[in-house]
């Protein structure tokens, strides 16, 4: 077992543009972190508010569509995962998203009962 994260388990949570999901999945596979959970979400950040019109009424879109990615790593350096997501999701425009790295206290694999880094 490697000490990629000093023996710790890390969860990387990223909020990205939906159109960047394929590129991010490819980037994660290249660094050896292919396991992930994907959720469609809406949120508000630095991306500008958009205005539109429907049936003659003006409306404001201030919650933008995003994809939330979650991946947990032990043997793969969290820094490598963050770099892969950042490189693949970057457009340079407001609304590219955010990445958070969280310490995971423990993990348990339900099927085998393994815990800690062995469960990841």
MDAnalysis code that builds the backbone (N, CA, C; Angstrom):
import MDAnalysis as mda
import numpy as np

u = mda.Universe.empty(360, n_residues=120, atom_resindex=np.repeat(np.arange(120), 3), trajectory=True)
u.add_TopologyAttr("name", ["N", "CA", "C"] * 120)
u.add_TopologyAttr("resid", np.arange(1, 121))
u.add_TopologyAttr("resname", ["UNK", "UNK", "UNK", "UNK", "UNK", "UNK", "UNK", "UNK", "UNK", "UNK", "UNK", "UNK", "UNK", "UNK", "UNK", "UNK", "UNK", "UNK", "UNK", "UNK", "UNK", "UNK", "UNK", "UNK", "UNK", "UNK", "UNK", "UNK", "UNK", "UNK", "UNK", "UNK", "UNK", "UNK", "UNK", "UNK", "UNK", "UNK", "UNK", "UNK", "UNK", "UNK", "UNK", "UNK", "UNK", "UNK", "UNK", "UNK", "UNK", "UNK", "UNK", "UNK", "UNK", "UNK", "UNK", "UNK", "UNK", "UNK", "UNK", "UNK", "UNK", "UNK", "UNK", "UNK", "UNK", "UNK", "UNK", "UNK", "UNK", "UNK", "UNK", "UNK", "UNK", "UNK", "UNK", "UNK", "UNK", "UNK", "UNK", "UNK", "UNK", "UNK", "UNK", "UNK", "UNK", "UNK", "UNK", "UNK", "UNK", "UNK", "UNK", "UNK", "UNK", "UNK", "UNK", "UNK", "UNK", "UNK", "UNK", "UNK", "UNK", "UNK", "UNK", "UNK", "UNK", "UNK", "UNK", "UNK", "UNK", "UNK", "UNK", "UNK", "UNK", "UNK", "UNK", "UNK", "UNK", "UNK", "UNK", "UNK"])
u.atoms.positions = np.array([
    [0.834, -1.180, 0.000],
    [0.000, 0.000, 0.000],
    [0.881, 1.247, 0.000],
    [0.522, 2.206, -0.835],
    [1.277, 3.444, -0.972],
    [0.874, 4.451, 0.096],
    [1.757, 5.389, 0.375],
    [1.433, 6.480, 1.284],
    [1.186, 7.752, 0.490],
    [0.390, 7.643, -0.553],
    [0.153, 8.774, -1.444],
    [-0.409, 9.985, -0.708],
    [-1.231, 9.751, 0.294],
    [-1.835, 10.841, 1.071],
    [-1.423, 10.731, 2.533],
    [-0.186, 10.317, 2.762],
    [0.334, 10.112, 4.119],
    [-0.540, 9.157, 4.916],
    [-1.054, 8.130, 4.239],
    [-1.874, 7.121, 4.898],
    [-3.295, 7.562, 5.184],
    [-3.683, 8.720, 4.700],
    [-5.031, 9.242, 4.939],
    [-5.933, 8.990, 3.738],
    [-7.227, 9.027, 4.016],
    [-8.239, 8.921, 2.968],
    [-8.737, 10.336, 2.694],
    [-8.834, 10.686, 1.429],
    [-9.291, 12.021, 1.034],
    [-10.511, 11.903, 0.128],
    [-11.464, 12.799, 0.324],
    [-12.601, 12.914, -0.590],
    [-12.429, 14.223, -1.354],
    [-12.504, 14.129, -2.664],
    [-12.435, 15.310, -3.500],
    [-13.839, 15.538, -4.047],
    [-14.368, 16.733, -3.792],
    [-15.693, 17.123, -4.260],
    [-15.504, 18.292, -5.215],
    [-16.058, 18.169, -6.413],
    [-15.914, 19.227, -7.407],
    [-17.269, 19.574, -7.998],
    [-17.461, 20.854, -8.249],
    [-18.648, 21.340, -8.942],
    [-18.158, 21.907, -10.265],
    [-18.617, 21.320, -11.377],
    [-18.107, 21.688, -12.703],
    [-19.264, 21.933, -13.670],
    [-18.912, 22.461, -14.833],
    [-19.893, 22.631, -15.905],
    [-20.270, 21.248, -16.452],
    [-21.558, 21.020, -16.744],
    [-21.968, 19.708, -17.276],
    [-21.215, 19.313, -18.545],
    [-20.891, 20.260, -19.394],
    [-20.202, 19.960, -20.648],
    [-18.768, 19.498, -20.476],
    [-18.226, 19.623, -19.280],
    [-16.845, 19.224, -19.009],
    [-16.744, 17.842, -18.361],
    [-17.869, 17.189, -18.131],
    [-17.866, 15.900, -17.437],
    [-17.034, 14.843, -18.160],
    [-17.174, 14.714, -19.453],
    [-16.431, 13.695, -20.198],
    [-14.926, 13.917, -20.084],
    [-14.498, 15.163, -20.221],
    [-13.069, 15.475, -20.119],
    [-12.549, 15.192, -18.717],
    [-13.340, 15.500, -17.702],
    [-12.918, 15.258, -16.319],
    [-12.833, 13.756, -16.047],
    [-13.801, 12.974, -16.526],
    [-13.742, 11.521, -16.333],
    [-12.485, 10.942, -16.974],
    [-12.142, 11.427, -18.145],
    [-10.926, 10.963, -18.825],
    [-9.687, 11.344, -18.017],
    [-9.643, 12.561, -17.511],
    [-8.519, 13.016, -16.701],
    [-8.360, 12.209, -15.421],
    [-9.471, 11.876, -14.785],
    [-9.422, 11.061, -13.568],
    [-8.916, 9.655, -13.864],
    [-9.354, 9.078, -14.966],
    [-8.889, 7.742, -15.344],
    [-7.381, 7.749, -15.601],
    [-6.881, 8.826, -16.189],
    [-5.450, 8.916, -16.490],
    [-4.586, 8.977, -15.234],
    [-5.108, 9.530, -14.137],
    [-4.320, 9.585, -12.895],
    [-4.624, 8.402, -11.977],
    [-5.450, 7.458, -12.445],
    [-5.725, 6.251, -11.671],
    [-6.834, 6.397, -10.656],
    [-7.732, 7.356, -10.857],
    [-8.864, 7.550, -9.944],
    [-10.171, 7.498, -10.724],
    [-10.510, 6.331, -11.289],
    [-11.688, 6.256, -12.144],
    [-13.020, 6.186, -11.388],
    [-12.994, 5.877, -10.083],
    [-14.239, 5.745, -9.326],
    [-14.776, 7.112, -8.938],
    [-16.048, 7.353, -9.250],
    [-16.632, 8.623, -8.870],
    [-18.143, 8.522, -8.798],
    [-18.728, 9.469, -8.099],
    [-20.172, 9.621, -8.027],
    [-20.500, 10.957, -8.665],
    [-21.531, 10.971, -9.515],
    [-21.910, 12.179, -10.239],
    [-23.362, 12.516, -9.914],
    [-23.603, 13.785, -9.581],
    [-24.944, 14.260, -9.270],
    [-25.187, 15.556, -10.029],
    [-26.369, 15.684, -10.635],
    [-26.740, 16.943, -11.273],
    [-27.276, 17.874, -10.189],
    [-26.729, 19.084, -10.125],
    [-27.116, 20.050, -9.098],
    [-27.306, 21.425, -9.738],
    [-27.853, 22.337, -8.965],
    [-27.963, 23.740, -9.360],
    [-27.317, 24.562, -8.271],
    [-26.689, 25.661, -8.658],
    [-26.060, 26.489, -7.654],
    [-25.800, 27.896, -8.145],
    [-25.341, 28.710, -7.211],
    [-25.036, 30.100, -7.511],
    [-23.645, 30.395, -6.995],
    [-22.831, 31.018, -7.821],
    [-21.479, 31.391, -7.443],
    [-21.114, 32.677, -8.141],
    [-19.950, 32.701, -8.773],
    [-19.492, 33.925, -9.433],
    [-20.021, 34.070, -10.856],
    [-20.681, 33.028, -11.360],
    [-21.214, 33.090, -12.721],
    [-22.325, 34.137, -12.791],
    [-22.330, 34.994, -13.828],
    [-23.321, 36.070, -13.893],
    [-24.750, 35.545, -14.022],
    [-25.675, 36.340, -13.513],
    [-27.101, 36.043, -13.618],
    [-27.517, 36.210, -15.073],
    [-28.373, 35.304, -15.541],
    [-28.878, 35.409, -16.910],
    [-30.350, 35.782, -16.866],
    [-30.758, 36.602, -17.824],
    [-32.165, 36.991, -17.930],
    [-32.718, 36.405, -19.209],
    [-33.976, 36.026, -19.162],
    [-34.633, 35.486, -20.335],
    [-36.078, 35.924, -20.378],
    [-36.779, 35.509, -21.432],
    [-38.173, 35.841, -21.569],
    [-38.932, 34.603, -21.993],
    [-40.090, 34.398, -21.382],
    [-40.935, 33.266, -21.725],
    [-42.371, 33.735, -21.687],
    [-43.084, 33.584, -22.791],
    [-44.474, 34.028, -22.921],
    [-44.641, 35.483, -22.511],
    [-43.692, 36.287, -22.936],
    [-43.770, 37.714, -22.683],
    [-43.338, 38.154, -21.299],
    [-43.043, 37.216, -20.422],
    [-42.619, 37.546, -19.065],
    [-41.109, 37.371, -18.940],
    [-40.466, 38.348, -18.303],
    [-39.027, 38.244, -18.073],
    [-38.766, 37.389, -16.833],
    [-37.746, 36.558, -16.904],
    [-37.360, 35.755, -15.748],
    [-35.849, 35.804, -15.578],
    [-35.398, 35.479, -14.377],
    [-33.981, 35.531, -14.034],
    [-33.516, 34.115, -13.696],
    [-32.385, 33.719, -14.299],
    [-31.775, 32.432, -13.974],
    [-30.552, 32.731, -13.109],
    [-30.694, 32.510, -11.802],
    [-29.559, 32.758, -10.916],
    [-29.039, 31.474, -10.279],
    [-29.684, 30.358, -10.568],
    [-29.180, 29.043, -10.163],
    [-28.791, 28.312, -11.437],
    [-27.498, 28.067, -11.604],
    [-26.976, 27.481, -12.832],
    [-26.795, 25.974, -12.680],
    [-26.997, 25.266, -13.799],
    [-26.810, 23.813, -13.821],
    [-25.329, 23.498, -13.640],
    [-25.041, 22.580, -12.740],
    [-23.674, 22.113, -12.493],
    [-23.710, 20.602, -12.309],
    [-22.540, 20.011, -12.343],
    [-22.377, 18.596, -12.025],
    [-21.501, 18.522, -10.777],
    [-21.945, 17.759, -9.799],
    [-21.158, 17.544, -8.581],
    [-20.483, 16.185, -8.703],
    [-19.156, 16.186, -8.598],
    [-18.374, 14.956, -8.641],
    [-17.827, 14.686, -7.254],
    [-17.844, 13.429, -6.849],
    [-17.236, 13.024, -5.591],
    [-16.384, 11.792, -5.856],
    [-15.162, 11.827, -5.385],
    [-14.287, 10.667, -5.488],
    [-13.474, 10.568, -4.205],
    [-13.234, 9.342, -3.769],
    [-12.475, 9.096, -2.542],
    [-11.216, 8.331, -2.913],
    [-10.059, 8.819, -2.414],
    [-8.788, 8.203, -2.766],
    [-7.939, 7.961, -1.528],
    [-7.130, 6.937, -1.617],
    [-6.148, 6.641, -0.567],
    [-4.782, 6.421, -1.212],
    [-4.735, 5.565, -2.245],
    [-3.472, 5.239, -2.913],
    [-3.106, 6.215, -4.019],
    [-4.042, 7.025, -4.449],
    [-3.796, 8.030, -5.486],
    [-3.659, 9.379, -4.790],
    [-2.600, 10.124, -5.067],
    [-2.441, 11.428, -4.417],
    [-3.609, 12.370, -4.720],
    [-4.181, 12.946, -3.668],
    [-5.296, 13.873, -3.843],
    [-4.897, 15.056, -4.715],
    [-3.649, 15.497, -4.609],
    [-3.179, 16.619, -5.428],
    [-3.249, 16.289, -6.919],
    [-2.959, 15.034, -7.284],
    [-3.039, 14.618, -8.684],
    [-4.486, 14.656, -9.180],
    [-5.405, 14.234, -8.318],
    [-6.822, 14.235, -8.672],
    [-7.313, 15.673, -8.862],
    [-6.938, 16.551, -7.951],
    [-7.325, 17.959, -8.049],
    [-6.789, 18.566, -9.346],
    [-5.529, 18.317, -9.667],
    [-4.936, 18.847, -10.894],
    [-5.654, 18.313, -12.134],
    [-6.005, 17.024, -12.127],
    [-6.696, 16.430, -13.277],
    [-8.050, 17.091, -13.489],
    [-8.793, 17.306, -12.408],
    [-10.098, 17.957, -12.517],
    [-9.929, 19.402, -12.976],
    [-8.997, 20.107, -12.346],
    [-8.776, 21.523, -12.674],
    [-8.401, 21.697, -14.140],
    [-7.478, 20.873, -14.630],
    [-7.038, 20.977, -16.019],
    [-8.167, 20.651, -17.001],
    [-8.956, 19.631, -16.697],
    [-10.007, 19.196, -17.624],
    [-11.231, 20.111, -17.600],
    [-11.514, 20.753, -16.471],
    [-12.730, 21.561, -16.334],
    [-12.516, 23.037, -16.646],
    [-11.280, 23.461, -16.831],
    [-10.954, 24.881, -16.998],
    [-11.394, 25.427, -18.352],
    [-12.116, 26.563, -18.323],
    [-12.416, 27.305, -19.547],
    [-11.891, 28.735, -19.447],
    [-11.643, 29.197, -18.223],
    [-11.185, 30.558, -18.014],
    [-12.305, 31.554, -17.813],
    [-13.547, 31.087, -17.877],
    [-14.710, 31.957, -17.714],
    [-15.308, 31.782, -16.320],
    [-16.015, 32.814, -15.806],
    [-16.713, 32.638, -14.531],
    [-17.677, 31.461, -14.623],
    [-17.746, 30.670, -13.573],
    [-18.641, 29.521, -13.562],
    [-17.946, 28.203, -13.847],
    [-16.604, 28.213, -13.929],
    [-15.873, 26.954, -14.144],
    [-16.080, 25.985, -12.990],
    [-16.275, 26.481, -11.779],
    [-16.572, 25.609, -10.652],
    [-15.574, 25.716, -9.529],
    [-15.689, 24.783, -8.598],
    [-14.831, 24.746, -7.414],
    [-14.473, 23.297, -7.114],
    [-13.343, 23.125, -6.407],
    [-12.904, 21.801, -5.962],
    [-12.603, 21.907, -4.476],
    [-13.085, 20.933, -3.717],
    [-12.842, 20.876, -2.280],
    [-12.198, 19.536, -1.942],
    [-11.224, 19.547, -1.036],
    [-10.583, 18.327, -0.568],
    [-10.917, 18.187, 0.910],
    [-11.472, 17.029, 1.270],
    [-11.964, 16.797, 2.625],
    [-11.292, 15.554, 3.198],
    [-10.850, 15.626, 4.450],
    [-10.321, 14.445, 5.128],
    [-11.471, 13.502, 5.459],
    [-11.265, 12.205, 5.204],
    [-12.259, 11.186, 5.528],
    [-11.757, 10.437, 6.746],
    [-12.550, 10.401, 7.787],
    [-12.132, 9.762, 9.034],
    [-11.992, 8.255, 8.876],
    [-12.934, 7.626, 8.172],
    [-12.881, 6.176, 7.987],
    [-13.741, 5.801, 6.797],
    [-13.552, 4.597, 6.299],
    [-14.359, 4.045, 5.220],
    [-14.553, 2.565, 5.505],
    [-15.720, 2.046, 5.147],
    [-16.009, 0.624, 5.332],
    [-16.619, 0.101, 4.039],
    [-16.028, -0.963, 3.518],
    [-16.579, -1.601, 2.323],
    [-17.635, -2.591, 2.791],
    [-18.861, -2.405, 2.367],
    [-19.980, -3.212, 2.852],
    [-19.805, -4.687, 2.495],
    [-19.428, -4.974, 1.257],
    [-19.342, -6.367, 0.804],
    [-18.325, -7.176, 1.595],
    [-17.129, -6.617, 1.811],
    [-16.044, -7.374, 2.447],
    [-15.858, -7.096, 3.911],
    [-16.371, -5.958, 4.365],
    [-16.154, -5.559, 5.755],
    [-14.815, -4.889, 5.982],
    [-14.000, -4.733, 4.919],
    [-12.711, -4.055, 5.076],
    [-12.955, -2.611, 5.476],
    [-11.972, -2.058, 6.217],
    [-12.113, -0.667, 6.634],
    [-10.819, 0.081, 6.393],
    [-10.893, 1.409, 6.582],
    [-9.720, 2.254, 6.368],
    [-9.340, 2.329, 4.904],
    [-8.054, 2.482, 4.648],
    [-7.571, 2.627, 3.268],
    [-7.819, 1.368, 2.436],
    [-7.936, 0.213, 3.082],
    [-8.210, -1.031, 2.350],
    [-9.624, -1.022, 1.755],
    [-10.518, -0.253, 2.322],
    [-11.891, -0.183, 1.831],
    [-12.013, 0.699, 0.590],
    [-11.022, 1.573, 0.419],
    [-11.074, 2.506, -0.701],
    [-10.505, 1.815, -1.925],
])
